Amino acid sequence: MSSSGPAPVLKKPIKISCIQLASGADKDANLKHAAEKVAEAAQSGSKLVVLPECFNSPYGTNYFPNYAETLLPSPPTKEQSPSFHALSAMAAENGIYLVGGSIPELEPETKKYYNTSLTFGPDGKLLATHRKTHLFDIDIPGKITFKESEVLSAGNKVTLVDLPEYGKIGIAICYDVRFPELATIAARRGAFALIYPGAFNLTTGNLHWRLLAQGRAVDNQIYVAFCSPARDMSASYNAWGHSLIVNPMAKILVEADENETTVQAELVGEDIAEARKNIPLNTQRRFDVYPDVSQREISFDRL
Ligand SMILES: NC(=O)CCC(=O)C(=O)O
């Protein structure tokens, strides 16, 4: 930190769009539909566009193997990963940063499946890959039992992406949001926003979706965006919808209902700076009281 205060984590305002896409079983149709919606979002001025978790397929353990694409070695061919090439083209044709929701991935050497998010820059180049780090394994008797780990393996990293003109974003997928550590580390490493493609369900959505978005925002004094698929009551998994964008004071700036739509907001660096100046958590931490938080992360806090 310099005497004039910390460097801004968001260098200039950026408009973000979360596309609450209605997807079905036809992957080609899903990719085409996503491309139309991404173009619309870009035309309305968004430079950062987000798609939902499993945007090109139905969501469910029985679907992952059939829809899985091979991403390694990178870049894959069009046959190995049509979604990689479609997302890259959407980013390049519209000159935007695109957090491409997630897709099921098959790692060819290990034969393991992952739930993987690809982020592309305005030149269409791949900037980052995040494999869902915490698998969605829950059992709420009589309500919902889901076990991603029956098919998927977990990723193992915090994903931070630099958008050079703007700053850094942290990316994680859905259930990852329940683990505040990923968010805290991304924020300490200088992210201005945490982006979560996600597909909550009808049992936990109403209770936890907003709460988690606001929790990650208020803890870290950072923007948070959740991007869900639209709800499809004819599908085997019914997504909560309600894509939303929360500001660094944990105010919900915009929230969708369950239908297909796009939510947008302007993210402004001054709002992060003001929240952090008015409630100066970053200079008040007591790492002497909680030494189990690693020294390595303390040093990021001081950047
Ligand atoms: N796709 C997911 O990870 C769903 C997470 C979820 O619904 C939850 O309650 O957590």
PDBQT file of the ligand as one rigid body, heavy atoms in Angstrom, charges set to zero:
ROOT
HETATM    1  N1  LIG A 401     -24.165 -27.316  -9.682  1.00  0.00    +0.000 N 
HETATM    2  C1  LIG A 401     -23.914 -27.171  -8.407  1.00  0.00    +0.000 C 
HETATM    3  O1  LIG A 401     -22.773 -27.182  -7.970  1.00  0.00    +0.000 OA
HETATM    4  C2  LIG A 401     -25.111 -26.977  -7.521  1.00  0.00    +0.000 C 
HETATM    5  C3  LIG A 401     -24.784 -26.431  -6.164  1.00  0.00    +0.000 C 
HETATM    6  C4  LIG A 401     -25.981 -26.307  -5.309  1.00  0.00    +0.000 C 
HETATM    7  O2  LIG A 401     -27.112 -26.401  -5.758  1.00  0.00    +0.000 OA
HETATM    8  C5  LIG A 401     -25.765 -26.046  -3.886  1.00  0.00    +0.000 C 
HETATM    9  O3  LIG A 401     -26.746 -26.038  -3.139  1.00  0.00    +0.000 OA
HETATM   10  O4  LIG A 401     -24.619 -25.838  -3.470  1.00  0.00    +0.000 OA
ENDROOT
TORSDOF 0
